[in-house]
Amino acid sequence: MRMRASIMSAVVVACLAGTTANAQKALNVVTSTEDLGSIVREVGGDKVTVTSLARGYQDPHFVDPKPSFILAVNRADLYVAVGRELEIGWLPPLITSSRNAKIQPGASGYLDASQNVHILEIPTGQVTRAMGDVHPLGNPHYWLEPGNGRLIARAVRDKLGELSPADKAYVAQRYDDFDKRLAAAEKRWDAAMAPYKGTKLVTYHRSWPNFMERFGLEVIGYVEPKPGIPPSPSHTIDLIDEMKRTGAKLIVVEPYFSLKTPQAVASQVPGGKVLIMAPSVGGVKEATDFIQLFEYNVGLLTSTLKQITGK
Ligand SMILES: [Zn+2]
């Protein structure tokens, strides 16, 4: 009996050791958003375990840090941030209090995904508080463009290869596969959006400049008078006039904003319509990964524009 027990415990110890060895093989990656999480999964496959902090239906500028975030960040081998000050209100204290030297900005386990992507709206003059929540490093919603997704994936591939050299070929192959699937999807999206080039529309927040530029749509105004500033009556009146003048009918709203002002504006514009688009993976249940995010938004947008324009 005694013998058996000791054999049993030896087996248990061996199993636990095996589990630990396997767990150590997969890099523990934490990302700020589900979009970055999806891209890390695409490239990292089973060599990574991924935790994303902000949910796709939350405003990524304002995230309530949960106790579980500290634990996740404390155990991370790699942190992938959106950057361009998107997370300035919540991430720096989390990283600082994580007691994890590996993922501090500047360390090899910290990746700012915005470093080599196409960034719009970089202010040329001095940025003041009067401008609202304008980001001095440019618009941080850059992931809403498939080409930037590809560039983020490339940076993730290089970083994973650097952190686990043994997996370099594996992640390179997975990146190539993602790149091919994304390119094939882009062809479809471009074809679907082509009839609507030049369409004028309004968005609630400045979340969509990269998306609209990519597909040739023109944003003529915003429900927010300034980024991060709630709608005001005088701005709303100006916006209604501007939509009537330019013929814009569509108001795109992120799921975390109130529909009250957008609906009031739409009701004053002939043919006006409010459309809730998903700004992130997880923003709606259909947007299950980075490619599906665009699949969903392009499908929704084209069917709505078809109704509005008759094209
Ligand atoms: Zn923003």
Residues whose N, C-alpha, C, O or C-beta is under 5 A from the ligand:
A	BS01	ZN	R206
